[in-house]
Amino acid sequence: MPHLSDTTTDDERAGRTEFHAAARHCADLARALAPATEERRSLPGELADALTAGGLFRAGVPESLGGPEIPPPGILRAAETVARADASAGWCVAIAASTSLLSAYLPAEGAAEVFGDPRSVAAGVWAPTARALPVDGGVRVTGRWAYCSGVTHADWLIAGCVLAGPDAAEGAAPVLRVVAMPTAELEILDTWRTSGLRGTGSHDVVADDVFVPAHRLASLVDGPPADATAPYRFPLLGFFALSVAAAALGNARGAVDDLLTLASARRPSGSERTLAERTATQAAVARAEAALRAARLLYDDAVARAWRAARDAAPVTTDLRVDLRLAATHAARTAAEVTAAMYELGGGAAIHEDSPLQRRFRDAHTVTAHIQVNAATYEVTGRHLLGLPIDTARL
């Protein structure tokens, strides 16, 4: 089966073996701690520390700030590797690594303040659900954000705001910014009580008139600086959708792993054959494997073509951006179907709390609720293929 690392050059692979070794180590730890992660509804300190030390939470931080500056395909591979062990842990890697790419968007002083410490972790929620009032030297932020994944182990939150002011023209388009705030200055509300991805700690967060200096404001709409290196020319919103799908793909592969382990040992009631020896199981596993590999091939191809354009400083065209969104949505939703099939094959053994398959099932269907990969995102591709206008700012 192809891997995302196959889309990188030899030079990009060189020197990054430690990063991917760290991802595998953290995956082993995440698998062992998965029940504890689920119970506490956040990553255990031991796992969060390992992910921080291995550079996975800050994989997109540039080398100039002491970061690993891993190319997008490598970041996605690492998130998938961890999610194969535990989807909540892989999700936290995906969100934090996506947020770390904003190090290229912040002014130099702000980027150094937020990401300069090698132990610094930033969570991100980019929906502009707060108000930022301009004042001398910066803005004062008030508002609330939902779904702040990983905020319980983060030092910073980078969150979306609408700039507000008395001089704004009536009917004018809102001015959107993201602001970086220390989590110590925010209130974390215990709201994350869900069926799946329980261990991500995706609580609501509140800011009450928090001052943010100008050097910690950035615009995602305007894109990265003109002199940005290749990883930051890759479409940011497309990468965000791909990172969500990476967690889904890893979770589905983990579900297949779990079913294969179960099938070799379990004999359904009244049967002398193991689950693996039943022809219905064999056919279902084969269909699931075909679906997962096909979705992965589409995903890898879309990533490779967009990364090639970014690496060559060529335009990442609307066609390429649409393909990223299609590939991400298809991967996440196919992964949910594969996971559901593995759960059903597990039968009565899969419904118990100590079965990883029931957790895989819940996690998979929580991923597909995310706005980046929900069913409505197919409409973007459909409109584009039909020659209708689309909002390219969301790509």
Phi, psi and omega in degrees: 000135182292155178239154180300333180296340180293347180271359182258163179275169178299321180297323181288330179287326183297135177082359181248010179297326180295322179298312182288330173295321177297321178298318179292320177298314180294328176297316178300318180292319180297322179296316181293327185263004185305316178299321179292321177300315179297316185293319184273350179063029174193166181289133173301150182304321180300318180287316178300320179296319180294319179294324177292311181298326180280355178082009185287325180290337184237037185297334182267003179288133184292157179299330180297339177256012180085011180271171181281339181047057179284135177299153182310315180301323180290323177297315181296320178298318181295317178298320179294320179300315180290320180294332176299330177276316180202121186296324180298316179294317178296323177297315180298323175297314182300315183289315181294319179294320175300316180296326182295339176295339179290352174301335178275348182264329180289152170304155187305317181296318179291319179299319179293321181293318185279317190247358184292328178283123182296347177263000184283135178235133178243131169265159182219139170218113194265354178298128186279073185257014177234168182246131178244114182263119180298135175220174179302124175086358181165221180220161171245127190249132175223132178160186184221138179238139175260161173061048180272076186300132176078008185294336182290340177245014183260147174271334184227151169239127174254114193227153183277145180217159168254124177291127182240149179190158182292342184266003182295132180287141180297130180082359180289151179296140180295146176264118186257138176219159166250146181233143178257123184230140173297136179296337178296340181264006184241163176254123177263121181264137183279080186248350188273087178231094192229173177283321184230170184049038185298329186278006183275349180057041186275063185281167169283150180228141183239135170248131181240093178056049180274128177280132177234118180294156186301330183285358174248026173248144177212159176247124174276336182294321183282347180084175181287169179303154183299332182265018182298144177281173191307315182302333184265356171272345175295137184304121187294312181292324174298319178297320179302312178298319179296325180291323174299315180293328178299319177297321179293316180297317178297319179297318179295318177297322176296323178296320176297316176304312183296320180292319180298320177297315181294318187295329182286342184247332188273134171248115179303152183306129178083004182245143176270349181264148173288166178301324180293333183276354180276134184296326179296321177296315182300316180293319182293320179295319179296317179296319179296318179297317179297316181296317182292317178296319181296316178297323180292323178295317177298316179299309181299320181295317180295318178297315184298317183290319178291321179294323178297318179295315180296320182292326182270006182059029176268160178299134171271096192293167176301321178302315180295320181292319177297319179298324177298315181294320178297313182297319180295314181295315180298319180296313182295320184281326173293321178300321178295320178295318179296317180297318178298321179296320179293322178298315180295321178297329180293341176060218183298333181291337185275348187273351184278153183299332182274003177270125177295338183294325179290327176290320177302316181298312181296318180297317182300319184275349169280322176302315186291349175279349183291141185299333181288338185226016179287171188299332182296338182291341174298332183298327179299311179295317181300315178298318182295317180294330180273004177077020179265154181292147177228160179275097184289343179296339181270005181257000000 
